[in-house]
Amino acid sequence: MNESFIAIDWGSTNLRAWIYKQGLCMDSLNSESGVTRLQGQTPQQVFARLMQPWFQDYGELPTLMAGMVGSNAGWQAAPYLPCPVSLGEIAHHLTAVHSPNMPDIRIIPGLCIDRPDNSNVMRGEETQLIGAHKIHASSRYVMPGTHSKWVHLSGDCVDDFRTVITGELHYLLLQHGLIGVGIGEQLVSPEAFREGMETGFNDANILCCLFETRAAHLLGRRDKNTVSDWLSGVLIGNEVAQMQQDYALSSHDDITLIGSQKLTERYAQALAFAGINYQTLEGDVAFQAGIRSVANVLGY
């Protein structure tokens, strides 16, 4: 085992990759060639184009991938692992990619829950969970994003998770709904976010709150240029309030926030307002730790 491999987080809209040689990260790249943005190329062609400079400099190293590349819209479908499942078990259920003239390529499976009271799936987040649990072992993880994940673990076993489409809803309401009409260029407003967050947390009737987002600026009670941050606060505040109730969360629970600083800061405000303790972990750090753990199991 010399820890020489390529790690790829290949999602719907973006591809991020890191190359390791003898345990050291030698280089990284970011591309907008997500699985929904291939522009007529196959995943194999995109992979070959992006990896060619690395192959020339470092040789054709084995490659581990995670994310939507393993969906039925990606390169090759990697079946979901049903929960409950141990994080350590994930590395033993990889899907090999069989393509001519390609190095050893394997895709990490996503996780699923298929119960009458909860139908859920994740791809890519499972790799972050593997890494996060090694860095900050918690019983609860919150992973903000377009589709936020709330995950419960017992030891290293993923028992349950829920998905909240807060990020997608924010985008749809602003870009395709009446709320976003006539609001002009949006400004960053921590004050508007906090006011919206407190409103969303305290008012269970989120549907009324959403319309009031528009009415407030029409009546001059709110600056139209801070509608985005106000709406973000309402949605995140309500998400945290509902998940606190669903999971009976208290200050005794150990929660780790995983994601970009911009998003985790907003969720941190809402968790603090709810009286819930938390710690934060950068999403890329968690992903790289997770995929390196899988590589170690494989003996790369």
VMD Tcl script that draws the C-alpha trace (Angstrom):
set ca {
  {0.00 0.00 0.00}
  {1.61 3.26 -1.15}
  {-1.45 5.55 -1.09}
  {-1.19 6.47 -4.76}
  {-4.57 7.01 -6.42}
  {-7.00 9.54 -7.87}
  {-10.10 10.63 -5.92}
  {-13.08 12.14 -7.76}
  {-16.23 13.76 -6.42}
  {-18.39 13.72 -9.56}
  {-21.76 15.32 -9.01}
  {-24.60 16.56 -11.18}
  {-23.10 19.94 -12.02}
  {-19.41 19.75 -11.09}
  {-16.44 17.41 -10.94}
  {-13.66 17.79 -8.39}
  {-10.57 15.60 -8.34}
  {-7.42 15.10 -6.28}
  {-4.34 13.03 -7.10}
  {-2.35 11.35 -4.32}
  {1.16 9.98 -4.65}
  {2.58 8.12 -1.65}
  {-0.01 9.73 0.59}
  {0.63 13.31 -0.53}
  {-1.90 15.35 -2.49}
  {0.05 16.40 -5.58}
  {-2.63 18.35 -7.43}
  {-6.36 19.00 -7.67}
  {-8.80 20.24 -10.28}
  {-12.33 21.60 -10.56}
  {-14.50 21.25 -13.65}
  {-18.08 22.13 -14.55}
  {-18.36 18.76 -16.33}
  {-20.96 17.31 -13.97}
  {-22.96 14.32 -15.19}
  {-25.73 16.66 -16.40}
  {-23.24 18.95 -18.19}
  {-21.25 16.59 -20.41}
  {-22.10 18.57 -23.57}
  {-22.41 15.57 -25.83}
  {-19.40 13.70 -24.46}
  {-19.54 10.39 -22.61}
  {-18.32 10.17 -19.01}
  {-15.40 8.09 -20.30}
  {-14.40 10.84 -22.74}
  {-14.61 13.53 -20.06}
  {-12.58 11.40 -17.65}
  {-9.89 10.73 -20.27}
  {-9.65 14.42 -21.21}
  {-9.39 15.70 -17.64}
  {-7.06 12.98 -16.36}
  {-4.66 12.89 -19.32}
  {-2.20 15.47 -17.88}
  {-2.05 13.55 -14.60}
  {-1.59 10.22 -16.38}
  {1.35 11.71 -18.28}
  {2.99 13.06 -15.13}
  {2.17 10.31 -12.61}
  {1.06 7.25 -14.58}
  {-2.39 5.66 -14.77}
  {-3.27 5.41 -11.09}
  {-6.30 3.55 -9.71}
  {-9.29 5.84 -9.34}
  {-12.06 6.08 -6.76}
  {-15.24 8.02 -7.54}
  {-18.29 9.05 -5.56}
  {-21.45 11.02 -6.28}
  {-23.92 11.11 -9.16}
  {-21.38 9.41 -11.42}
  {-22.76 6.22 -9.85}
  {-26.41 7.02 -10.64}
  {-28.40 5.71 -13.59}
  {-27.62 9.04 -15.28}
  {-23.87 8.70 -14.65}
  {-21.07 6.50 -15.95}
  {-22.15 3.24 -14.37}
  {-24.91 2.57 -11.85}
  {-23.62 1.67 -8.39}
  {-26.48 0.10 -6.38}
  {-27.52 1.75 -3.13}
  {-26.63 0.07 0.15}
  {-29.71 -0.20 2.39}
  {-29.54 1.26 5.90}
  {-28.80 0.43 8.62}
  {-25.24 -0.09 7.42}
  {-21.80 0.31 8.98}
  {-19.62 3.01 7.47}
  {-16.80 0.47 7.39}
  {-18.89 -1.84 5.22}
  {-19.22 0.66 2.36}
  {-15.68 0.04 1.06}
  {-16.56 -3.62 0.45}
  {-19.39 -2.85 -1.98}
  {-17.75 -0.81 -4.72}
  {-18.78 -1.02 -8.37}
  {-16.01 -1.56 -10.92}
  {-16.16 0.47 -14.13}
  {-15.40 -1.70 -17.14}
  {-14.16 0.52 -19.96}
  {-11.45 -0.33 -22.50}
  {-8.07 1.37 -22.14}
  {-8.93 2.67 -18.67}
  {-7.15 2.18 -15.33}
  {-8.75 0.47 -12.33}
  {-11.84 2.62 -11.64}
  {-14.34 1.99 -8.86}
  {-17.45 3.84 -7.72}
  {-18.50 4.14 -4.08}
  {-22.17 3.20 -3.55}
  {-24.79 5.56 -2.19}
  {-27.08 4.74 0.73}
  {-30.84 4.31 0.84}
  {-33.69 3.95 3.29}
  {-36.81 2.15 2.11}
  {-39.43 2.13 4.85}
  {-43.12 3.05 4.87}
  {-42.30 6.14 6.94}
  {-39.10 7.17 5.14}
  {-37.97 6.83 1.51}
  {-34.53 8.39 1.08}
  {-31.32 8.18 -0.93}
  {-27.89 9.82 -0.90}
  {-24.89 9.76 -3.22}
  {-21.57 11.38 -2.34}
  {-22.56 12.28 1.20}
  {-21.76 8.74 2.36}
  {-18.09 9.35 1.53}
  {-18.13 12.59 3.53}
  {-19.70 10.68 6.42}
  {-16.90 8.10 6.39}
  {-14.30 10.86 6.68}
  {-16.25 13.01 9.10}
  {-16.78 10.11 11.49}
  {-13.03 9.51 11.61}
  {-12.33 13.19 12.30}
  {-15.32 14.07 14.52}
  {-17.21 10.99 15.71}
  {-20.79 12.18 16.27}
  {-24.21 10.62 16.52}
  {-25.74 13.33 14.31}
  {-24.51 14.94 11.12}
  {-26.11 17.82 9.25}
  {-24.99 18.31 5.65}
  {-26.37 21.57 4.22}
  {-26.80 21.94 0.49}
  {-29.33 21.96 -2.32}
  {-30.73 18.87 -0.63}
  {-29.70 18.97 3.03}
  {-29.12 15.68 4.83}
  {-29.78 15.00 8.51}
  {-28.10 11.74 9.49}
  {-28.32 9.64 12.66}
  {-25.61 7.13 13.58}
  {-25.30 4.52 16.32}
  {-21.58 4.00 16.68}
  {-20.40 3.80 13.06}
  {-23.76 2.50 11.81}
  {-25.99 4.78 9.72}
  {-29.44 4.12 11.18}
  {-31.50 6.84 9.56}
  {-31.33 9.99 7.48}
  {-33.72 12.58 6.11}
  {-33.45 14.95 3.17}
  {-34.76 18.53 3.21}
  {-34.88 20.40 -0.11}
  {-34.23 23.79 1.45}
  {-31.62 24.92 -1.07}
  {-33.65 23.84 -4.08}
  {-36.80 25.47 -2.70}
  {-34.93 28.75 -2.17}
  {-33.77 28.68 -5.79}
  {-37.17 27.77 -7.23}
  {-39.04 30.43 -5.26}
  {-36.65 33.19 -6.28}
  {-36.09 32.17 -9.90}
  {-39.48 30.77 -10.88}
  {-41.95 32.08 -8.28}
  {-43.75 35.32 -7.57}
  {-41.48 35.98 -4.59}
  {-38.58 36.73 -6.91}
  {-40.43 39.15 -9.19}
  {-39.21 42.75 -9.08}
  {-36.69 42.34 -6.26}
  {-33.65 43.54 -8.21}
  {-30.03 42.82 -7.32}
  {-29.73 41.05 -3.98}
  {-27.46 42.25 -1.19}
  {-25.87 40.25 1.61}
  {-27.74 41.06 4.81}
  {-26.91 39.16 8.02}
  {-29.68 41.11 9.74}
  {-32.32 40.03 7.20}
  {-31.13 36.43 7.44}
  {-31.34 36.42 11.23}
  {-34.81 38.00 11.26}
  {-36.00 35.48 8.68}
  {-34.41 32.61 10.57}
  {-36.14 33.55 13.81}
  {-39.46 33.89 11.97}
  {-39.08 30.51 10.27}
  {-38.04 28.85 13.51}
  {-40.92 30.20 15.57}
  {-43.74 30.01 13.01}
  {-44.79 26.49 12.06}
  {-47.00 27.81 9.24}
  {-44.19 28.07 6.72}
  {-46.57 28.53 3.76}
  {-47.90 31.80 5.16}
  {-44.37 32.96 5.92}
  {-43.37 32.41 2.31}
  {-46.05 34.68 0.89}
  {-45.33 37.31 3.51}
  {-41.78 37.39 2.11}
  {-43.23 39.14 -0.94}
  {-45.93 41.15 0.80}
  {-43.47 42.67 3.29}
  {-41.36 44.34 0.62}
  {-44.41 45.40 -1.43}
  {-45.74 47.22 1.64}
  {-42.38 48.81 2.39}
  {-41.72 46.82 5.55}
  {-38.68 45.06 4.09}
  {-35.95 46.07 1.68}
  {-36.60 44.27 -1.60}
  {-32.85 43.86 -2.08}
  {-32.57 41.61 1.00}
  {-35.40 39.22 0.10}
  {-32.96 36.40 -0.74}
  {-31.30 36.43 2.68}
  {-34.63 36.83 4.46}
  {-36.06 33.84 2.55}
  {-32.92 31.81 3.25}
  {-33.35 32.52 6.94}
  {-37.04 31.55 6.93}
  {-36.32 28.23 5.20}
  {-33.26 27.29 7.26}
  {-34.91 28.34 10.52}
  {-37.96 26.24 9.76}
  {-35.81 23.28 8.68}
  {-33.88 23.30 11.95}
  {-37.06 23.71 14.01}
  {-38.78 20.79 12.29}
  {-35.77 18.47 12.44}
  {-35.19 19.35 16.10}
  {-38.75 18.25 16.74}
  {-38.59 15.13 14.56}
  {-35.32 13.92 16.10}
  {-36.02 15.28 19.61}
  {-32.70 17.13 19.57}
  {-31.37 18.85 22.67}
  {-28.17 20.45 23.91}
  {-26.98 16.97 24.91}
  {-26.78 15.81 21.28}
  {-23.43 15.96 19.50}
  {-23.95 17.43 16.02}
  {-21.34 17.92 13.30}
  {-22.07 20.32 10.44}
  {-20.39 19.28 7.17}
  {-20.13 21.64 4.22}
  {-18.84 24.93 2.87}
  {-18.18 27.75 5.31}
  {-20.91 29.91 3.77}
  {-23.63 27.33 4.37}
  {-22.43 25.94 7.69}
  {-22.29 29.46 9.15}
  {-26.00 29.91 8.42}
  {-26.97 26.55 9.85}
  {-24.74 27.21 12.86}
  {-26.77 30.34 13.62}
  {-30.00 28.37 13.48}
  {-28.64 25.54 15.63}
  {-27.36 28.03 18.21}
  {-30.76 29.74 18.24}
  {-32.32 26.32 18.87}
  {-29.94 25.70 21.80}
  {-28.17 22.82 20.03}
  {-24.41 22.35 20.34}
  {-22.45 21.75 17.15}
  {-19.03 21.58 15.55}
  {-18.17 22.25 11.91}
  {-16.11 20.41 9.32}
  {-15.25 21.58 5.80}
  {-16.93 19.36 3.22}
  {-13.81 18.80 1.09}
  {-11.81 17.78 4.17}
  {-14.48 15.21 5.07}
  {-14.67 13.89 1.50}
  {-10.92 13.45 1.12}
  {-10.64 11.74 4.51}
  {-13.47 9.41 3.54}
  {-12.14 8.44 0.15}
  {-8.64 7.92 1.56}
  {-10.15 5.57 4.12}
  {-11.75 3.56 1.31}
  {-8.45 3.56 -0.60}
  {-6.66 2.17 2.46}
  {-9.14 -0.70 2.68}
  {-8.43 -1.51 -0.98}
  {-4.69 -1.37 -0.39}
  {-4.02 1.45 -2.83}
}
mol new
graphics top color blue
foreach p $ca { graphics top sphere $p radius 0.5 }
foreach p [lrange $ca 0 end-1] q [lrange $ca 1 end] { graphics top cylinder $p $q radius 0.2 }
display resetview
